[in-house]
Amino acid sequence: MTTTAFIIEIIRGTPRWVWALLALVLYLGYTSTKDRTIDARRLLIMPLAMVGVSLSSLIAGHISVEAATAWLAALALGAAGGARLGLASGAEPGEQPMTVRLPGEWLSLTLIIVMFASRYVFAVILAIAPNYAADTGFAVVRSLLTGGLGGLFLGRGIAMASLGFRGRGVVTP
């Protein structure tokens, strides 16, 4: 089988709901390329969802002490980096209480695509070579990648949402 035929078979074997999900996440990521003002609490929905997606990768795989430790470490490091990115994003408190004004940016869309693509690639690998499901090294690599991405989302979201909470008796500067 040629490489092209192999790729076509992988795409054909992908359930339709995966492509619908891709369209949805691409749309959500694209909306972040436009300037907007949103509720600070809403800024936490996507990051929490991405941490959930990341955690589901850990739970669905070979859970080992090494994989769990890798996931937690990557989540923490990703959150620290994400917080720095969030603070440098140009976001600022909105005019209305509990809102944040966000400049359009492409990083959210990029992170969404990377998270989706990594989950897809790991699923394809496991479909082709199910023996990797019990491989600790594979689980650690997957945990590092998905934990780090989940952490980036979480850190950015918290940092930007905190701008809407400041001065509202919720977070002190």
C-alpha positions in Angstrom: 0.0 0.0 0.0 1.3 3.4 -0.9 1.6 6.2 1.6 -1.1 8.2 -0.1 -3.5 5.2 -0.1 -2.6 4.6 3.6 -3.5 8.2 4.5 -6.7 8.0 2.5 -7.7 4.8 4.4 -7.1 6.5 7.7 -9.2 9.5 6.7 -12.0 7.2 5.5 -11.9 5.2 8.7 -12.4 8.3 10.8 -15.9 8.6 12.2 -18.0 11.5 10.8 -18.5 13.0 14.2 -14.7 13.7 14.4 -14.9 15.9 11.3 -18.0 17.7 12.8 -16.0 18.3 16.0 -13.1 19.6 14.0 -15.4 22.1 12.2 -16.7 23.2 15.6 -13.3 23.7 17.2 -12.0 25.5 14.1 -15.0 27.9 14.2 -14.4 28.5 17.9 -10.7 29.1 17.3 -11.5 31.4 14.4 -13.7 33.6 16.6 -10.7 34.4 18.7 -9.0 36.1 15.8 -11.5 39.0 16.1 -11.4 41.8 18.8 -14.2 41.2 21.3 -15.4 41.8 24.8 -16.6 38.8 26.7 -17.7 37.8 30.2 -14.6 36.9 32.3 -16.2 33.6 33.5 -16.8 32.6 29.8 -13.0 32.8 29.3 -12.6 29.8 31.6 -15.0 27.5 29.6 -12.6 26.5 26.8 -9.5 26.1 29.1 -11.5 23.9 31.5 -12.8 21.9 28.5 -9.2 21.5 27.2 -8.0 20.3 30.6 -10.8 17.8 30.5 -9.8 16.6 27.0 -6.2 16.4 28.3 -7.2 14.5 31.3 -9.3 12.1 29.3 -6.2 11.2 27.3 -4.5 10.2 30.5 -7.5 8.2 31.7 -8.1 6.5 28.4 -4.5 5.4 28.1 -2.2 3.3 30.2 -2.4 5.0 33.6 0.9 4.6 35.3 2.7 6.6 38.0 5.1 7.9 35.3 2.3 9.0 32.9 0.3 10.7 35.7 3.4 12.4 37.0 4.3 13.5 33.5 0.8 14.9 32.9 0.8 16.8 36.2 4.2 18.3 35.6 3.3 19.2 32.0 0.0 20.7 33.2 1.8 22.9 35.8 4.6 24.0 33.4 2.0 24.7 30.6 -0.1 26.7 33.0 2.8 28.8 34.1 3.7 29.5 30.5 0.1 30.0 29.6 -0.3 32.6 32.4 2.7 34.5 31.0 1.2 34.4 27.5 -2.2 35.5 28.9 -0.7 38.5 30.7 1.2 39.5 27.5 -1.9 39.0 25.3 -3.0 42.6 25.3 -6.2 41.7 27.1 -7.6 44.3 29.4 -10.5 44.8 31.8 -13.7 45.5 29.9 -15.8 48.6 30.5 -18.6 46.6 32.1 -18.1 44.7 35.3 -16.8 41.1 34.9 -15.8 41.6 31.3 -12.5 41.4 29.5 -11.6 43.1 26.2 -9.6 40.7 24.1 -7.6 41.7 21.0 -7.9 39.3 18.0 -5.1 36.7 18.0 -4.3 33.4 16.3 -2.7 31.6 19.2 -6.0 30.1 20.4 -6.8 28.7 17.0 -3.2 27.3 16.8 -3.4 25.6 20.2 -6.9 24.2 19.4 -5.5 22.7 16.1 -2.5 21.3 17.9 -4.6 19.7 20.6 -7.0 18.2 18.0 -4.2 17.0 15.8 -2.3 15.4 18.7 -5.4 13.5 19.9 -6.1 12.4 16.3 -2.6 11.2 15.7 -2.5 9.3 19.0 -5.9 7.7 18.2 -4.6 6.6 14.8 -1.4 5.2 16.3 -3.5 3.2 18.7 -5.8 2.0 16.0 -2.9 0.8 13.9 -0.8 -0.6 16.8 -3.0 -1.3 19.8 0.0 -2.7 21.7 1.1 0.9 22.4 -1.9 1.3 24.7 0.0 -0.7 27.4 3.4 1.0 26.7 4.5 3.4 29.5 6.8 5.4 27.2 3.9 6.1 24.8 1.7 7.0 27.7 4.3 9.4 29.1 4.8 11.1 25.7 1.0 11.5 25.2 0.7 12.8 28.8 3.4 15.4 28.4 1.9 16.7 25.2 -1.7 16.8 26.2 -0.9 17.9 29.7 1.2 20.8 28.5 -1.4 21.9 26.0 -4.1 21.7 28.6 -1.9 23.7 31.0 -1.3 26.4 28.3 -5.1 26.8 27.8 -5.7 26.9 31.6 -2.9 29.4 32.4 -3.9 31.8 29.6 -7.6 31.6 30.5 -7.1 32.2 34.2 -4.6 35.1 33.5 -7.0 36.8 31.1 -10.2 36.1 33.1 -8.5 37.6 36.2 -8.5 40.9 34.5 -12.3 40.9 34.6 -12.3 39.9 38.3 -9.9 42.6 39.5 -11.5 45.5 41.2 -14.7 43.6 41.6 -13.9 42.2 45.1 -12.9 38.9 43.6 -9.2 39.2 42.9 -6.8 41.8 44.3 -4.1 43.2 42.1 
